[in-house]
Amino acid sequence: MKQSGADRLGTLIGFVSGAFFILVGILFPAEFSNVALFLESTGAAEDINKYIVQILRFLDIKSFLIVFGGTLSATFVAFPYTKTIRCFKSIPKVFAADHAEEATHEIYEQSKLIAEKRFSGKRITNDDLSSLQNPFMRRWIEGLIVREQVEEESLSQILEAEVKMYEQRADEEIEIFDFMGTAAPAFGMVGTIVGLVLMLAETGSIRAVMQAMSIAMLTTLYGVILSNMILLPIASKRKQLKESNLILLEMVRESVNRIARREAP
């Protein structure tokens, strides 16, 4: 019930924040939106390096709110709150190196040592467990074999269910990143339309027209960069890590099953 309430609250927050970001993107004063144009209007740009000013032309507050805020809000509407938060927490995994080949060798060697002790009837000690690098393998051997919490015939079903649960959670994270990669360019187009409407409604100075044009162009740029340079590559990397980890988990699962049956190394 608590999780269901959090998911409903997340959906409500998504709708409210999405409307808020778009409205602020429309109503926020255009003269303060683009950093470079604002600095030039105040004369402060003359004291800043021209290359920095050139970079600041691509920093627009209204565009940022519409694209980033809109994408984030739509994600909370489209997916349960708890899964969305878990997805964001998984981002550091993308920056981790893929140690699948080294881990495969480690699991093989560690499984052989544990299997030798189990086969010969020796007790598996805490030192043996602490030497296991893979967290799934350590937890499964400690909880399911050493403590003998489940019967041997149920062990295989439990391990298989945990592997499937990991695969399902990884697929959910990938799906969320894919959705955000699709939503970002869409909100870029929303910002472009907002900028064009503001530009057509502008009858004042050329600078005001430039400010509206800046919003129209930069929202498209932000949406494309956010999608193709950040979100979709993260989804692709997460998928590769999932495939590597699944192979390791299947290897660990088979090893634990054989260790539980006291098979020879």
Long-range contacts (C-beta under 8 A, 24 or more apart in sequence): 3-80, 3-82, 6-81, 6-82, 7-80, 7-81, 7-82, 9-81, 10-76, 10-80, 10-81, 10-82, 10-84, 11-76, 11-77, 11-81, 13-73, 13-76, 13-81, 14-73, 14-74, 14-75, 14-76, 14-77, 14-78, 15-73, 15-77, 17-69, 17-72, 17-73, 17-76, 18-69, 18-70, 18-73, 18-74, 18-77, 20-69, 21-65, 21-66, 21-69, 21-70, 21-73, 22-66, 22-69, 22-70, 22-190, 22-194, 24-62, 24-65, 24-69, 25-62, 25-63, 25-65, 25-66, 25-69, 25-191, 25-194, 25-215, 26-62, 26-194, 26-198, 28-61, 28-62, 28-65, 30-62, 30-198, 30-208, 30-211, 30-212, 30-215, 31-207, 31-208, 31-211, 32-61, 33-60, 33-61, 33-62, 33-63, 33-211, 33-214, 33-215, 34-59, 34-60, 34-61, 34-211, 34-214, 34-215, 34-218, 35-59, 35-60, 35-61, 37-207, 37-210, 37-211, 37-214, 41-207, 57-214, 58-218, 58-221, 60-214, 60-215, 60-218, 60-219, 62-191, 62-194, 62-195, 62-215, 62-219, 63-191, 63-195, 63-214, 63-215, 63-218, 63-219, 63-221, 63-222, 64-222, 66-187, 66-190, 66-191, 66-194, 66-219, 67-184, 67-187, 67-188, 67-191, 67-219, 67-222, 67-223, 67-226, 68-222, 68-226, 70-183, 70-187, 70-190, 71-180, 71-183, 71-184, 71-187, 71-226, 72-180, 74-179, 74-180, 74-183, 74-187, 75-176, 75-179, 75-180, 75-183, 78-179, 79-172, 79-175, 79-176, 79-179, 83-172, 83-176, 84-176, 86-169, 86-172, 86-173, 87-172, 87-173, 87-176, 87-177, 90-173, 90-238, 91-234, 93-238, 93-241, 94-234, 94-237, 94-238, 94-241, 96-241, 98-240, 98-241, 98-244, 100-244, 100-245, 100-247, 100-248, 103-133, 103-134, 103-248, 104-247, 104-248, 104-251, 106-133, 106-134, 107-133, 107-134, 107-137, 107-248, 107-251, 107-252, 107-255, 108-251, 110-134, 110-137, 111-137, 111-252, 111-255, 111-258, 111-259, 112-265, 114-141, 114-259, 115-255, 115-258, 115-259, 115-263, 115-264, 115-265, 116-265, 118-145, 118-259, 118-262, 119-262, 119-263, 119-264, 119-265, 134-248, 134-252, 136-162, 136-249, 136-252, 137-252, 137-255, 137-256, 140-252, 140-253, 140-256, 141-256, 141-259, 144-256, 144-260, 145-256, 145-259, 145-260, 152-260, 152-261, 155-256, 155-257, 155-260, 156-257, 159-253, 159-256, 159-257, 160-253, 163-246, 163-249, 163-250, 163-253, 166-245, 166-246, 166-249, 167-242, 167-246, 170-238, 170-241, 170-242, 170-245, 171-242, 173-238, 174-235, 174-238, 174-239, 174-242, 177-231, 177-232, 177-234, 177-235, 177-238, 178-231, 178-232, 178-235, 180-227, 180-231, 181-227, 181-228, 181-231, 181-232, 181-235, 182-227, 184-222, 184-223, 184-224, 184-226, 184-227, 184-231, 185-220, 185-223, 185-224, 185-227, 186-223, 187-219, 187-223, 188-219, 188-220, 188-221, 188-222, 188-223, 188-224, 189-219, 189-220, 189-223, 190-219, 191-215, 191-216, 191-218, 191-219, 191-220, 191-222, 191-223, 192-216, 192-217, 192-219, 192-220, 194-219, 195-219
